[in-house]
Amino acid sequence: MGSLDPRVHVGAVTLRVADLDRQLAFYSGALGLRDIARDSESMLSADGARPLLRLELEPDAAPPPPGTTGLFHTAIRYPTRAALADALRRVVEAGLRLDGAADHGVSEALYLSDAEGNGVELYWDRPAESWPRATDGRGVAMYTARLDLQDLLAQADPAADLVGPVDAATDVGHVHLKVSDVERSERFYSEVVGLDVMQLWSGQAAFLSAGGYHHHVGMNVWQSRGGPPAPPGTTGLDRFALAFPHEEALGAAVKRIGATGIELVEIDGRAALLNDPDAIAVELAVERSAGD
């Protein structure tokens, strides 16, 4: 079992972007997240306080080369099936194209790409008591099946405001990474970071979490097996955060990780930064609001 506080969850995901206006049109305009700060960095929120996405402007950045490691998708989680249906209506009315849709047993999910090609998942969770479980009773048994989009759309509220902000309970439920070696990354996130392994797909993908969630961090090699990290000066994932409930929980994690010999940079008393085996930056932080 992992050693993280069970209340740990995904915090803000930070993306390097070349065109801030286009990305804001996608995340704020089409998806309905609130833009709560803007200079060279924009913070996007559902409730107006807690940052879910940070967009850092690097106007000369180029797209990452194919085959490199980094972000597979950021997964935006909606509180109800009706809220996901409203999100689908927003996507359709914005003229955006879905890359896919699936029923995973634990959740129903829509897949698309943002204005610079970063993967995005929109999903809602079924109640945990209905999740398919592994035969040994540990972890989950997620699968991929067809999702009936017309049935989902039928759950949408015809009176819902598709111009205003998204439901305030919307958050980032998980991040999914492109890695070069699943076994190596799974060991890092379980043995070093302290997440629980919830499901393994025979060298192809792994899913880990804190507190029994189906996954806070997913990883796969479908596009990146043996690949190098994206070079400096490219768009895409800069870092993602695992949010801790308080400084004591963070301090315990930092102390334990430091004892493994992994290089870890303490930013202040409320955050620390380390790199995974593919040079993906992981921020460990006490959850902050926009005003912190």
RADAPE-V11527 format. One line per field, one symbol per residue. psi: psi as a letter, one per 40 degrees, with the letter a starting at -180 (. if undefined). A space follows every 10 residues. Layout:
BEGIN
psi=???
END
This chain:
BEGIN
psi=iieiheehih aihhhhidgd dddddddddd eeihheihbe hhhhideedh hdhhhhhgde iiiiiieiib hdihhhhidi dddddddddd dddefihiei iiheddihii haiaeeehih hhiihihdee hhiideehai giihihhhdd dddeeiheei hedaiiheei ahdiihihid hddddddddd dddeihhdih ggediihiii eeidhdhiii edeeheiiih iifiiahdii ihhididddd ddddddddee ehhhhhdaee iihiiaeffh hhhhihhiid e.
END
